[in-house]
Amino acid sequence: MPALPDRFFDRDAQTLAKELLGKVIRHRQGDLWLAARIIETEAYYLTDKGSHASLGYTEKRKALFLDGGHIYMYYARGGDSLNFSAHGPGNAVLIKSAYPWQDDLSNANSLAQMQLNNPDASGNLRPAERLCAGQTLLCRALGLKVPRWDAQRFDPEHLYVDDCGIAVPRVIQAARLGIPQGRDEHLPYRFVDAEYARFCTRNPLRRGQVEGRDFFIHQQGN
């Protein structure tokens, strides 16, 4: 399957956030293509108080104001975070979590390298299902760094998003995580592949969560 073209990203941030579920990020490290299937995203808008863009244009945030398909990376909680610009200045999608992907291009050796890239706090190998279970874990496992990729376009020789024809039959929609009180923390702009909910940053289907109040499930996915 081909890499997603820039025009794929030039759409409404929420639409893009849903459409990215099931797509595969591939990053070349040496001779290996490291890969992860996107399972959780968050949409952000210029007018949304929870977004970086709402704080105004700066050279550091310029990727948010560029055409859809630019990469915006920043540091969060001591690690790197990956975002893609969407349609309209200041609008973007945060790649919140993913799940390691293996195929003919990204094989067991690629997964082994991802585990070496992202050991746990004790230096031990993380289980595959926890390797990309958070925005900074994802970037660490894939070897993605702010200085290299911030404000760049995708490069089919080094970093791109792949359409592997994966169907996502159910999408969970809920409020985003980690948004400070009073900064539009209530907006339901978080999207999760229901099949992989237990592997994302925080399971939206965990005990105590009520459908119709805390989350919604959309059948037929994106």
Backbone as CSV, one residue per row, in Angstrom:
resi,resn,N_x,N_y,N_z,CA_x,CA_y,CA_z,C_x,C_y,C_z
1,MET,0.846,-1.187,0.000,0.000,0.000,0.000,0.892,1.251,0.000
2,PRO,0.418,2.349,-0.631,1.245,3.555,-0.716,1.257,4.350,0.581
3,ALA,2.300,5.180,0.724,2.333,6.137,1.822,1.191,7.128,1.638
4,LEU,0.629,7.613,2.718,-0.453,8.579,2.623,0.084,9.885,2.054
5,PRO,-0.596,10.471,1.060,-0.144,11.736,0.477,-0.474,12.903,1.402
6,ASP,0.157,14.023,1.160,-0.078,15.204,1.993,-1.554,15.579,2.021
7,ARG,-2.264,15.382,0.912,-3.674,15.784,0.859,-4.539,14.984,1.840
8,PHE,-4.083,13.797,2.230,-4.839,13.016,3.211,-4.973,13.786,4.522
9,PHE,-3.953,14.561,4.861,-3.922,15.268,6.141,-4.634,16.613,6.073
10,ASP,-4.952,17.068,4.872,-5.564,18.377,4.702,-7.075,18.281,4.862
11,ARG,-7.503,17.961,6.064,-8.926,17.831,6.387,-9.149,18.221,7.832
12,ASP,-10.402,18.354,8.195,-10.769,18.734,9.562,-10.038,17.868,10.583
13,ALA,-9.601,18.474,11.678,-8.772,17.766,12.659,-9.474,16.550,13.249
14,GLN,-10.774,16.664,13.565,-11.470,15.502,14.118,-11.604,14.391,13.077
15,THR,-11.897,14.767,11.857,-11.988,13.771,10.793,-10.647,13.077,10.613
16,LEU,-9.582,13.856,10.581,-8.245,13.289,10.439,-7.910,12.383,11.616
17,ALA,-8.256,12.803,12.828,-7.962,11.995,14.011,-8.606,10.617,13.911
18,LYS,-9.835,10.559,13.404,-10.520,9.272,13.239,-9.925,8.470,12.087
19,GLU,-9.617,9.156,10.998,-9.098,8.466,9.817,-7.696,7.898,10.036
20,LEU,-6.954,8.468,10.954,-5.598,7.976,11.226,-5.594,6.675,12.020
21,LEU,-6.689,6.359,12.698,-6.753,5.099,13.431,-6.610,3.935,12.448
22,GLY,-5.732,3.015,12.775,-5.489,1.876,11.895,-4.385,2.108,10.882
23,LYS,-3.935,3.351,10.738,-2.821,3.623,9.841,-1.504,3.296,10.562
24,VAL,-0.454,3.081,9.795,0.820,2.612,10.348,1.920,3.651,10.132
25,ILE,2.544,4.075,11.219,3.698,4.974,11.137,4.940,4.119,10.917
26,ARG,5.742,4.487,9.921,6.992,3.774,9.674,8.156,4.771,9.754
27,HIS,9.160,4.396,10.517,10.358,5.231,10.660,11.590,4.364,10.455
28,ARG,12.454,4.813,9.587,13.660,4.043,9.283,14.759,4.343,10.291
29,GLN,15.284,3.288,10.881,16.429,3.395,11.781,17.496,2.428,11.278
30,GLY,18.556,2.975,10.699,19.553,2.125,10.069,18.945,1.374,8.896
31,ASP,19.056,0.068,8.907,18.490,-0.752,7.834,17.093,-1.263,8.162
32,LEU,16.553,-0.861,9.304,15.269,-1.371,9.753,14.171,-0.321,9.620
33,TRP,12.980,-0.799,9.281,11.797,0.048,9.287,10.990,-0.272,10.541
34,LEU,11.046,0.623,11.535,10.264,0.457,12.753,8.830,0.896,12.458
35,ALA,7.854,0.198,13.024,6.468,0.481,12.641,5.514,0.313,13.815
36,ALA,4.475,1.149,13.822,3.447,1.067,14.865,2.107,1.487,14.279
37,ARG,1.087,0.714,14.605,-0.291,0.986,14.175,-0.924,1.991,15.136
38,ILE,-1.475,3.069,14.609,-2.077,4.110,15.438,-3.383,3.600,16.047
39,ILE,-3.504,3.722,17.368,-4.707,3.254,18.049,-5.400,4.355,18.857
40,GLU,-4.755,5.509,19.014,-5.340,6.581,19.830,-4.838,7.929,19.315
41,THR,-5.764,8.863,19.116,-5.421,10.195,18.634,-6.227,11.245,19.392
42,GLU,-5.766,12.490,19.303,-6.518,13.619,19.847,-6.474,14.768,18.842
43,ALA,-7.623,15.404,18.640,-7.723,16.537,17.724,-7.609,17.846,18.498
44,TYR,-6.965,18.831,17.865,-6.796,20.161,18.455,-7.058,21.224,17.396
45,TYR,-7.648,22.345,17.859,-7.970,23.455,16.963,-7.361,24.759,17.479
46,LEU,-7.181,25.699,16.580,-6.648,27.009,16.941,-7.503,27.684,18.012
47,THR,-8.815,27.520,17.914,-9.744,28.183,18.839,-9.936,27.416,20.144
48,ASP,-9.287,26.288,20.269,-9.417,25.399,21.419,-8.363,25.787,22.468
49,LYS,-8.807,26.153,23.663,-7.884,26.624,24.698,-6.865,25.569,25.131
50,GLY,-7.149,24.304,24.827,-6.223,23.239,25.191,-5.107,23.042,24.190
51,SER,-5.117,23.769,23.086,-4.133,23.563,22.021,-2.926,24.475,22.195
52,HIS,-1.796,24.031,21.682,-0.601,24.871,21.663,-0.826,26.089,20.771
53,ALA,-1.528,25.886,19.661,-1.737,26.972,18.702,-2.516,28.130,19.311
54,SER,-3.389,27.847,20.282,-4.190,28.906,20.900,-3.318,29.915,21.638
55,LEU,-2.077,29.532,21.936,-1.148,30.422,22.631,-0.475,31.398,21.671
56,GLY,-0.751,31.231,20.365,-0.218,32.152,19.374,0.932,31.573,18.575
57,TYR,1.189,32.213,17.460,2.258,31.765,16.559,3.621,32.078,17.158
58,THR,4.504,31.092,17.123,5.916,31.280,17.427,6.693,30.447,16.421
59,GLU,7.987,30.677,16.327,8.804,29.882,15.430,8.728,28.410,15.815
60,LYS,8.669,28.111,17.106,8.594,26.726,17.556,7.281,26.075,17.140
61,ARG,6.207,26.850,17.086,4.893,26.290,16.768,4.521,26.444,15.298
62,LYS,5.445,26.855,14.469,5.099,27.193,13.095,4.471,26.033,12.332
63,ALA,4.872,24.790,12.651,4.324,23.638,11.923,2.812,23.549,12.072
64,LEU,2.280,24.032,13.198,0.839,23.996,13.412,0.098,24.915,12.453
65,PHE,0.799,25.910,11.930,0.172,26.900,11.069,0.477,26.657,9.587
66,LEU,1.163,25.555,9.305,1.481,25.198,7.931,0.417,24.258,7.363
67,ASP,0.520,23.963,6.096,-0.453,23.100,5.428,-0.555,21.743,6.100
68,GLY,-1.695,21.080,5.903,-1.873,19.734,6.427,-0.765,18.803,5.960
69,GLY,-0.270,17.975,6.884,0.783,17.034,6.529,2.163,17.453,6.985
70,HIS,2.261,18.541,7.742,3.525,18.889,8.373,3.615,18.213,9.736
71,ILE,4.812,17.936,10.151,5.056,17.268,11.432,5.340,18.318,12.495
72,TYR,4.635,18.230,13.598,4.881,19.110,14.744,5.285,18.233,15.913
73,MET,6.496,18.433,16.415,6.964,17.670,17.568,7.348,18.623,18.691
74,TYR,7.108,18.186,19.899,7.475,18.996,21.072,7.816,18.055,22.215
75,TYR,8.377,18.621,23.279,8.731,17.828,24.455,7.588,17.839,25.463
76,ALA,7.245,16.663,25.975,6.190,16.527,26.983,6.640,15.508,28.020
77,ARG,6.600,15.892,29.271,6.965,14.978,30.361,8.340,14.349,30.127
78,GLY,9.251,15.155,29.631,10.609,14.675,29.443,10.838,13.843,28.197
79,GLY,9.829,13.736,27.337,9.969,12.949,26.120,9.431,13.683,24.908
80,ASP,9.562,13.060,23.751,9.122,13.658,22.495,7.676,13.261,22.193
81,SER,6.943,14.178,21.548,5.557,13.910,21.156,5.378,14.241,19.682
82,LEU,4.510,13.465,19.022,4.333,13.546,17.577,2.936,14.038,17.217
83,ASN,2.874,15.051,16.363,1.609,15.610,15.882,1.695,15.829,14.378
84,PHE,0.534,15.840,13.729,0.454,16.135,12.309,-0.485,17.315,12.109
85,SER,-0.079,18.301,11.328,-0.956,19.428,11.050,-2.136,18.977,10.190
86,ALA,-3.278,19.618,10.419,-4.511,19.297,9.699,-4.941,20.503,8.864
87,HIS,-6.172,20.472,8.351,-6.662,21.576,7.537,-6.907,22.803,8.410
88,GLY,-6.419,23.935,7.959,-6.639,25.192,8.657,-5.512,25.539,9.603
89,PRO,-5.101,26.807,9.636,-4.002,27.220,10.506,-4.283,26.905,11.977
90,GLY,-3.317,26.289,12.634,-3.419,26.011,14.062,-4.101,24.714,14.427
91,ASN,-4.571,23.949,13.442,-5.293,22.710,13.720,-4.374,21.506,13.514
92,ALA,-4.486,20.513,14.388,-3.561,19.385,14.328,-4.127,18.171,15.047
93,VAL,-3.427,17.050,14.872,-3.775,15.804,15.550,-2.549,15.291,16.290
94,LEU,-2.727,14.986,17.564,-1.686,14.368,18.382,-1.807,12.851,18.271
95,ILE,-0.705,12.186,17.985,-0.694,10.726,17.992,-0.446,10.293,19.434
96,LYS,-1.495,9.847,20.077,-1.464,9.612,21.521,-0.855,8.252,21.870
97,SER,-1.185,7.209,21.120,-0.584,5.896,21.358,-0.739,5.021,20.126
98,ALA,0.005,3.912,20.134,0.006,3.005,18.987,0.324,1.595,19.481
99,TYR,0.384,0.665,18.538,0.677,-0.734,18.859,1.691,-1.226,17.829
100,PRO,2.770,-1.901,18.265,3.792,-2.354,17.315,3.190,-3.142,16.153
101,TRP,3.712,-2.882,14.972,3.199,-3.491,13.751,4.302,-4.304,13.083
102,GLN,3.957,-5.519,12.651,4.910,-6.354,11.936,4.328,-6.827,10.604
103,ASP,5.153,-6.772,9.577,4.815,-7.315,8.270,6.123,-7.586,7.534
104,ASP,6.064,-7.745,6.243,7.277,-8.078,5.501,8.320,-6.970,5.558
105,LEU,7.864,-5.725,5.630,8.802,-4.600,5.683,9.321,-4.353,7.089
106,SER,8.435,-4.484,8.061,8.790,-4.232,9.464,8.617,-5.549,10.229
107,ASN,9.704,-6.291,10.347,9.613,-7.653,10.875,10.018,-7.749,12.339
108,ALA,10.299,-8.949,12.801,10.649,-9.178,14.201,11.914,-8.430,14.605
109,ASN,12.828,-8.237,13.673,14.033,-7.468,13.983,13.703,-6.008,14.273
110,SER,12.718,-5.506,13.565,12.267,-4.130,13.810,11.663,-4.007,15.206
111,LEU,10.829,-4.975,15.570,10.234,-4.973,16.906,11.312,-5.060,17.978
112,ALA,12.308,-5.894,17.768,13.398,-6.023,18.733,14.133,-4.697,18.908
113,GLN,14.319,-3.959,17.811,14.977,-2.654,17.909,14.115,-1.667,18.679
114,MET,12.809,-1.711,18.468,11.902,-0.834,19.215,11.985,-1.121,20.708
115,GLN,12.112,-2.383,21.069,12.238,-2.733,22.485,13.564,-2.236,23.068
116,LEU,14.604,-2.278,22.270,15.894,-1.731,22.721,15.826,-0.214,22.861
117,ASN,15.067,0.424,21.983,14.922,1.880,22.049,14.181,2.331,23.289
118,ASN,13.303,1.489,23.806,12.361,1.927,24.843,12.281,0.936,25.999
119,PRO,13.386,0.736,26.737,13.338,-0.160,27.899,12.531,0.463,29.030
120,ASP,12.146,-0.350,29.989,11.414,0.185,31.135,12.379,0.868,32.105
121,ALA,11.857,1.353,33.217,12.667,2.126,34.159,13.818,1.326,34.750
122,SER,13.694,0.001,34.729,14.747,-0.866,35.257,15.726,-1.314,34.180
123,GLY,15.487,-0.865,32.950,16.360,-1.253,31.853,15.967,-2.555,31.183
124,ASN,14.844,-3.111,31.586,14.372,-4.361,30.989,13.532,-4.091,29.740
125,LEU,13.407,-5.095,28.883,12.594,-4.951,27.686,11.123,-4.833,28.056
126,ARG,10.444,-3.879,27.460,9.005,-3.755,27.675,8.278,-4.800,26.833
127,PRO,7.160,-5.319,27.319,6.332,-6.181,26.468,5.821,-5.368,25.292
128,ALA,5.617,-6.020,24.173,5.233,-5.324,22.947,3.997,-4.449,23.140
129,GLU,3.016,-4.938,23.904,1.760,-4.204,24.029,1.908,-2.903,24.820
130,ARG,3.027,-2.713,25.534,3.229,-1.482,26.300,4.272,-0.563,25.671
131,LEU,4.878,-0.983,24.571,5.956,-0.216,23.947,5.523,1.177,23.511
132,CYS,4.316,1.296,22.990,3.852,2.561,22.404,2.600,3.066,23.104
133,ALA,2.397,2.673,24.352,1.166,2.983,25.086,1.227,4.368,25.720
134,GLY,1.463,5.371,24.912,1.568,6.751,25.376,2.378,7.545,24.376
135,GLN,2.156,8.855,24.327,2.746,9.667,23.265,4.267,9.714,23.310
136,THR,4.860,9.747,24.502,6.322,9.772,24.568,6.911,8.375,24.410
137,LEU,6.209,7.354,24.895,6.667,5.975,24.689,6.685,5.639,23.202
138,LEU,5.675,6.091,22.490,5.594,5.859,21.054,6.812,6.431,20.337
139,CYS,7.118,7.685,20.620,8.260,8.327,19.953,9.576,7.664,20.333
140,ARG,9.707,7.271,21.578,10.940,6.611,22.013,11.115,5.275,21.297
141,ALA,10.039,4.508,21.222,10.120,3.198,20.582,10.465,3.324,19.099
142,LEU,9.894,4.336,18.440,10.135,4.520,17.015,11.416,5.305,16.726
143,GLY,12.036,5.856,17.767,13.259,6.624,17.565,13.029,7.998,16.957
144,LEU,11.864,8.596,17.219,11.527,9.903,16.671,11.945,11.006,17.632
145,LYS,12.646,12.023,17.105,13.199,13.086,17.940,12.780,14.461,17.420
146,VAL,12.517,15.355,18.348,12.104,16.717,18.012,13.081,17.413,17.066
147,PRO,14.383,17.441,17.357,15.287,18.208,16.477,15.301,17.716,15.035
148,ARG,15.067,16.443,14.831,15.116,15.890,13.479,13.839,16.141,12.687
149,TRP,12.683,16.065,13.330,11.438,16.014,12.566,10.493,17.193,12.752
150,ASP,10.701,18.035,13.755,9.773,19.144,13.946,9.759,20.066,12.720
151,ALA,8.549,20.400,12.259,8.303,21.303,11.132,8.723,20.721,9.783
152,GLN,8.930,19.415,9.712,9.303,18.767,8.462,8.084,18.166,7.771
153,ARG,8.237,17.849,6.496,7.270,17.047,5.760,7.663,15.577,5.906
154,PHE,6.733,14.696,5.553,7.060,13.280,5.530,8.090,13.008,4.443
155,ASP,8.895,11.991,4.682,9.966,11.603,3.765,9.833,10.109,3.519
156,PRO,9.430,9.688,2.306,9.200,8.260,2.061,10.432,7.389,2.245
157,GLU,11.603,8.002,2.337,12.826,7.243,2.577,13.145,7.093,4.060
158,HIS,12.431,7.861,4.901,12.776,7.840,6.318,11.582,7.826,7.281
159,LEU,10.516,8.541,6.959,9.357,8.596,7.853,8.097,8.870,7.042
160,TYR,7.107,8.011,7.209,5.829,8.232,6.535,4.734,7.459,7.253
161,VAL,3.486,7.735,6.863,2.328,7.023,7.397,1.778,6.157,6.279
162,ASP,1.582,4.892,6.573,1.230,3.880,5.588,-0.231,3.469,5.734
163,ASP,-0.899,3.306,4.609,-2.246,2.732,4.615,-2.112,1.245,4.316
164,CYS,-2.249,0.444,5.345,-2.114,-1.009,5.189,-3.462,-1.701,5.023
165,GLY,-4.500,-0.915,4.781,-5.821,-1.491,4.541,-6.484,-2.061,5.780
166,ILE,-6.136,-1.538,6.955,-6.688,-2.042,8.212,-8.060,-1.413,8.472
167,ALA,-9.055,-2.238,8.707,-10.393,-1.751,9.044,-10.490,-1.488,10.547
168,VAL,-11.159,-0.403,10.906,-11.404,-0.077,12.309,-12.918,0.003,12.481
169,PRO,-13.556,-1.103,12.854,-15.024,-1.151,12.856,-15.702,-0.323,13.946
170,ARG,-14.989,-0.068,15.061,-15.599,0.717,16.141,-14.594,1.730,16.665
171,VAL,-15.045,2.966,16.794,-14.213,4.049,17.313,-14.850,4.615,18.579
172,ILE,-14.056,4.721,19.616,-14.504,5.323,20.877,-14.146,6.801,20.860
173,GLN,-15.100,7.647,21.218,-14.869,9.085,21.313,-15.059,9.516,22.760
174,ALA,-14.098,10.291,23.277,-14.134,10.710,24.672,-13.374,12.019,24.833
175,ALA,-13.369,12.540,26.046,-12.613,13.767,26.320,-11.120,13.473,26.278
176,ARG,-10.346,14.460,25.895,-8.907,14.306,25.836,-8.313,14.195,27.241
177,LEU,-7.086,13.749,27.295,-6.412,13.516,28.573,-5.428,14.646,28.878
178,GLY,-5.268,14.944,30.156,-4.233,15.871,30.590,-4.474,17.330,30.268
179,ILE,-5.699,17.709,29.927,-6.000,19.107,29.633,-6.309,19.829,30.946
180,PRO,-5.617,20.933,31.239,-5.872,21.644,32.501,-7.304,22.148,32.611
181,GLN,-7.794,22.249,33.822,-9.147,22.742,34.062,-9.286,24.159,33.520
182,GLY,-10.404,24.394,32.842,-10.658,25.704,32.278,-10.084,25.917,30.891
183,ARG,-9.466,24.878,30.336,-8.883,24.990,28.993,-9.570,24.003,28.036
184,ASP,-10.875,24.009,28.087,-11.702,23.182,27.204,-11.438,21.688,27.399
185,GLU,-11.237,21.322,28.661,-10.955,19.917,28.979,-12.144,19.000,28.702
186,HIS,-13.335,19.568,28.538,-14.544,18.771,28.329,-14.734,18.324,26.884
187,LEU,-14.035,18.930,25.954,-14.275,18.650,24.537,-13.951,17.195,24.198
188,PRO,-14.858,16.494,23.528,-14.671,15.057,23.238,-13.871,14.838,21.952
189,TYR,-12.621,15.222,21.989,-11.785,15.170,20.787,-10.736,14.058,20.841
190,ARG,-10.945,13.075,21.673,-10.052,11.918,21.744,-10.722,10.733,21.056
191,PHE,-9.944,10.023,20.239,-10.489,8.913,19.462,-9.615,7.674,19.646
192,VAL,-10.267,6.540,19.909,-9.561,5.298,20.231,-10.139,4.154,19.406
193,ASP,-9.255,3.336,18.852,-9.657,2.094,18.187,-10.160,1.149,19.279
194,ALA,-11.469,0.853,19.275,-12.077,0.080,20.360,-11.410,-1.271,20.559
195,GLU,-10.954,-1.888,19.487,-10.315,-3.198,19.585,-9.026,-3.145,20.409
196,TYR,-8.405,-1.975,20.468,-7.124,-1.823,21.166,-7.238,-0.918,22.387
197,ALA,-8.446,-0.708,22.885,-8.665,0.249,23.978,-7.805,-0.058,25.201
198,ARG,-7.603,-1.336,25.500,-6.849,-1.690,26.709,-5.360,-1.413,26.571
199,PHE,-4.905,-1.094,25.366,-3.481,-0.842,25.146,-3.161,0.639,24.975
200,CYS,-4.155,1.520,25.054,-3.908,2.941,24.831,-3.458,3.621,26.123
201,THR,-3.340,4.936,26.093,-2.819,5.677,27.242,-3.635,5.404,28.505
202,ARG,-4.945,5.521,28.379,-5.867,5.199,29.481,-7.111,4.588,28.868
203,ASN,-7.447,3.403,29.310,-8.554,2.664,28.713,-9.880,3.402,28.939
204,PRO,-10.534,3.873,27.882,-11.809,4.569,28.056,-12.940,3.639,28.471
205,LEU,-12.716,2.332,28.372,-13.729,1.352,28.754,-13.483,0.782,30.151
206,ARG,-12.589,1.410,30.906,-12.258,0.897,32.238,-13.476,0.985,33.165
207,ARG,-13.396,0.260,34.265,-14.500,0.216,35.231,-14.867,1.621,35.699
208,GLY,-16.143,1.894,35.782,-16.633,3.188,36.243,-16.995,4.144,35.129
209,GLN,-16.552,3.838,33.913,-16.880,4.695,32.778,-18.225,4.270,32.181
210,VAL,-19.049,5.240,31.852,-20.411,4.971,31.392,-20.588,5.476,29.965
211,GLU,-21.033,4.569,29.087,-21.284,4.954,27.704,-22.416,5.973,27.652
212,GLY,-22.244,6.992,26.851,-23.228,8.055,26.747,-22.959,9.194,27.701
213,ARG,-22.127,8.946,28.704,-21.724,10.004,29.626,-20.229,10.285,29.509
214,ASP,-19.434,9.228,29.624,-17.974,9.378,29.589,-17.371,9.098,28.220
215,PHE,-18.078,8.378,27.401,-17.579,8.048,26.066,-18.735,7.659,25.160
216,PHE,-18.456,7.672,23.878,-19.425,7.240,22.866,-18.718,6.268,21.931
217,ILE,-19.466,5.308,21.415,-18.908,4.351,20.463,-19.588,4.537,19.116
218,HIS,-18.768,4.743,18.091,-19.258,4.900,16.737,-19.035,3.597,15.983
219,GLN,-20.082,2.987,15.518,-19.977,1.766,14.726,-19.451,2.082,13.333
220,GLN,-18.838,1.105,12.697,-18.270,1.243,11.359,-17.021,2.088,11.346
221,GLY,-16.529,2.491,12.542,-15.250,3.181,12.619,-15.241,4.461,11.839
222,ASN,-14.048,4.706,11.152,-13.893,5.987,10.474,-14.341,5.891,9.035
